[in-house]
Amino acid sequence: MFVLHHGWRSSASRRVRLCLAEKGLKFESILVDLAKMEHHRPEYLKLNPNGVIPLLILPDGRSLYESGTICEYLDETYPEPPLRPGDAYGRAEMRNWIRYTDERIGNLIIFNWRHSIAKVAANMTDAQLAEAMKKIPSKERQQAWLRAARQPYTPEEEDEARAKLTMMLDRMEGALGEHAWLVGDRYSLADIGIVPFVKRMSEEIIPDELSDEKHPKVAEWWRRIQARPAFKEARIESFTSTL
Amino acid sequence: MFVLHHGWRSSASRRVRLCLAEKGLKFESILVDLAKMEHHRPEYLKLNPNGVIPLLILPDGRSLYESGTICEYLDETYPEPPLRPGDAYGRAEMRNWIRYTDERIGNLIIFNWRHSIAKVAANMTDAQLAEAMKKIPSKERQQAWLRAARQPYTPEEEDEARAKLTMMLDRMEGALGEHAWLVGDRYSLADIGIVPFVKRMSEEIIPDELSDEKHPKVAEWWRRIQARPAFKEARIESFTSTL
């Protein structure tokens, strides 16, 4: 049995849950509350010194982190149904899609963290914040925490992030004009990688851009994604629900 | 025949050249001068809309970018000698090593760009700089250009970057304590990925840390790396040479 340390709203966790659901793999669910910084507690760092979620504990006790790495491992180990293109060039394109998506997470964080981490961070004292900073390994994430705590994003910054996210839809539209899924005719980890982004765009950030008028191919892709049983099973639910 | 658009000093280019050399694959070399922003010129953007190097043109005319993606494609397509672990878990570890390395490139840029990009950027007018900014896709790289142009890194920032790079050696030392290469007993893309970092650390940034006293396992690994014929063939040469 797999054990997954994750968060319901965490984009990276959502990817891994989608992958597990597509493969029909069950897991024991252990929730990690980022707003409470549970991922930086000693007991969690013992499991994952990198202090990030998701973390997948394999049946043999070994563990893996990084959503892209975890999903590709699962596809190599449990090949049915395949979630990677059948040819090396397609797999290369898939990996570049995942990387492209990863590099844009900052634009999503602006809209995601205000539901959770920002509320907690804003109430921290300077001393608490300084202490929290020490535990955050990446400079980019430190900056995101500082902004959430002390200097909320400006309307201009939010507009810029919306524009960047819209450009992702433009790029998807181009790819989907050529084939049914982001890489060729097979649903793959490239699609799974971007689902948590599109979900958030669709419900709150830029819902109009998901229309048949603005991005028809993406809109159609998004309907097909949501119709997959794995989507429901992975619980890619609304941020404003009681989840 | 492969065609490689690359730079002799570019870390990502060095990885791909190492991989090609290990595989015994020849290529036509086309140099791209980042300091002259040749990677943002229309004729290059037609080849690679992402405006990054290296870019590998395959014998069939298709192309690939992103060093990690290119190297894994090459290993899948030309499996001898293998440059990835034989098992899925090992490959997952390898991918996490590459990602770990990628995420730390900012610490290397501080010391690399002063040899090239900083000299050009500092001489730009504000208008030229603003124009250049528009062409740089990632915020992190924009920031690096701005710093290179107008606000050279402080001694404190350089110290911090040196400390972060030293931590990479610490982590390598831990991994190499268990086996001959970063992932298990096979030289892999994880090793190749970090070679451009260690090369720069060894020659200028923190050479003392590469000693048998400070990091004996890494020092031994580094000697073995440099003894490989591919290292010479890939021309991982000194930044201060006339290269």
Interface residues (C-beta under 8 A of the other chain):
Chain A: L58 R62 L64 Y65 E66 G68 T69 I70 E72 Y73 E76 T77 A88 Y89 R91 A92 R95 N96 R99 E103 G106 S138 K139 E140
Chain B: L58 R62 L64 Y65 E66 G68 T69 I70 E72 Y73 E76 T77 A88 Y89 R91 A92 R95 N96 R99 E103 G106 S138 K139 E140
